[in-house]
Amino acid sequence: MASDVIAAVATPTGRGGVAVIRLSGPNLRPLLGALTKIEVLPRRATVAKFRAADDATIDQGLALFFPAPQSYTGEDVVEIQGHGGPVVVQLLLARCMELGARLAEPGEFTKRAFLNGRLDLSQAEAVLDTIRSKSEVALKLAQRHLRGELGRHVDRLRGTLVALLAQVEAG
């Protein structure tokens, strides 16, 4: 597991009804408590006011907490769902940075999921393939890989190869 907390806007840039900011890292409960001033139960969408350092309300929306290791990255994950205006998004992201998070690099959530054993390499690559799909056929193929079908096939082939090599060595 990584030792730092990362944050990123998970929804496309622009204006919308909802924007999602996702955080991942160790021990996110204190950060979430400082942001919301309430207890957010694991895996339950909780209506919350998101607070600035001076306790002023930045926005109101939903907060979700997914404790490690049963999360996408295998670390604690927090999802903040607020209104989708650019000013709100920037203020919420800046508040997360004030509370100790750093801006995630592109693909870093999926990288952490891979490094923490939540995804194999073919599944990690399939995340990007899913996002970039330009046809229904491409999407279906990416989703098969994301479900782990390619990884299981490779594991079966690896097992067969190991068995064959053992037979050859045995003579």
C-alpha positions in Angstrom: 0.0 0.0 0.0 1.1 3.5 -0.7 1.8 5.8 2.2 0.2 8.9 0.8 -3.4 10.0 0.1 -4.3 10.8 -3.5 -7.3 12.7 -4.8 -8.8 13.3 -8.3 -11.9 14.5 -9.9 -13.5 11.3 -11.3 -16.1 13.0 -13.6 -15.4 14.9 -16.8 -14.4 18.5 -16.7 -17.1 21.1 -17.2 -20.5 21.8 -15.7 -22.9 19.1 -14.6 -25.4 18.2 -12.0 -22.9 16.1 -10.1 -19.2 16.0 -9.8 -17.3 13.2 -8.1 -14.0 13.5 -6.2 -12.3 10.3 -5.3 -9.6 9.8 -2.6 -7.5 6.7 -1.9 -4.8 6.0 0.8 -4.3 4.9 4.3 -6.5 5.9 7.2 -9.0 8.2 5.4 -11.5 8.4 8.3 -9.9 11.5 10.0 -9.8 13.3 6.6 -13.4 12.5 5.9 -14.3 13.6 9.5 -12.6 16.9 9.0 -14.4 17.4 5.7 -17.9 16.5 6.8 -17.9 16.8 10.7 -20.0 13.6 10.8 -19.4 9.9 10.9 -19.9 8.3 7.5 -20.6 4.6 7.8 -18.8 2.2 5.4 -20.5 1.5 2.1 -23.5 3.8 2.8 -24.2 7.0 0.9 -24.5 9.7 3.5 -25.8 13.2 2.9 -23.2 15.6 4.2 -22.1 19.2 4.2 -18.5 19.5 3.0 -16.7 22.0 5.3 -13.9 24.5 4.7 -11.2 25.0 7.3 -13.2 27.8 8.9 -16.3 25.4 9.1 -18.1 27.3 6.3 -20.1 25.0 4.0 -18.4 24.5 0.6 -21.2 22.3 -0.7 -23.7 19.6 0.3 -23.9 16.2 -1.3 -23.1 12.6 -0.7 -20.1 11.0 1.0 -19.1 7.4 0.7 -16.4 5.5 2.5 -15.0 2.1 1.4 -12.5 0.7 4.0 -9.4 -1.2 2.9 -9.0 -3.9 1.7 -12.4 -4.2 0.1 -12.2 -1.2 -2.2 -11.2 -0.6 -5.8 -7.6 0.2 -4.8 -7.3 -2.1 -1.8 -6.8 1.0 0.3 -9.4 3.2 2.1 -11.4 5.0 -0.6 -13.6 8.0 -0.1 -16.0 9.3 -2.8 -17.4 12.8 -2.5 -20.3 13.6 -4.7 -21.1 17.3 -4.9 -22.6 19.8 -7.3 -20.8 19.8 -10.7 -19.9 23.5 -11.1 -16.2 24.2 -11.7 -15.9 26.5 -8.6 -17.4 23.9 -6.3 -15.2 21.2 -7.7 -12.0 23.3 -7.3 -12.9 24.3 -3.7 -13.6 20.7 -2.7 -10.4 19.5 -4.3 -8.4 22.3 -2.7 -9.9 21.3 0.7 -8.9 17.7 0.2 -5.3 19.0 -0.5 -5.4 21.1 2.7 -6.3 17.9 4.6 -3.2 16.1 3.3 -4.1 14.6 -0.1 -2.1 15.2 -3.2 -3.4 15.3 -6.8 -3.3 11.8 -8.3 -1.4 11.1 -11.4 -3.4 9.8 -14.4 -4.2 6.2 -13.9 -2.8 6.1 -10.3 -6.0 4.7 -8.8 -5.8 1.7 -11.2 -2.1 1.4 -10.6 -2.7 1.1 -6.9 -5.4 -1.5 -7.5 -2.9 -3.5 -9.5 0.0 -3.1 -7.0 -2.4 -4.1 -4.1 -3.5 -7.2 -6.0 -7.1 -6.0 -6.7 -6.5 -6.2 -10.5 -4.2 -8.3 -12.6 -2.3 -6.6 -15.5 -4.8 -7.5 -18.1 -7.6 -6.1 -15.9 -5.7 -2.9 -15.3 -5.2 -2.4 -19.0 -8.9 -3.2 -19.6 -9.9 -0.2 -17.4 -8.4 2.2 -20.0 -9.8 0.1 -22.9 -13.2 0.4 -21.3 -12.9 4.2 -21.0 -11.6 4.6 -24.6 -14.0 2.2 -26.3 -15.3 3.6 -29.5 -17.7 0.8 -30.3 -20.0 -1.7 -28.5 -17.8 -4.6 -29.7 -14.7 -2.9 -28.2 -16.5 -2.2 -25.0 -17.7 -5.9 -24.7 -14.1 -7.1 -25.2 -12.7 -4.7 -22.7 -15.4 -5.7 -20.2 -14.5 -9.4 -20.6 -10.8 -8.6 -19.9 -11.9 -6.5 -16.9 -13.9 -9.5 -15.5 -10.5 -11.4 -15.6 -11.3 -13.7 -18.5 -7.9 -13.1 -20.2 -6.0 -13.4 -17.0 -7.6 -16.8 -16.2 -6.9 -18.0 -19.7 -3.2 -17.0 -19.4 -3.0 -18.7 -16.0 -4.4 -22.0 -17.5 -1.8 -21.8 -20.3 0.9 -21.1 -17.8 -0.2 -24.2 -15.8 -0.2 -26.3 -18.9 3.3 -25.1 -19.9 4.7 -25.7 -16.4 3.3 -29.3 -16.4 4.8 -29.9 -19.9 8.2 -28.6 -18.8 8.1 -30.8 -15.7 7.4 -33.9 -17.9 10.3 -33.0 -20.2 12.7 -32.6 -17.3 11.5 -35.9 -15.8 12.5 -37.5 -18.9 
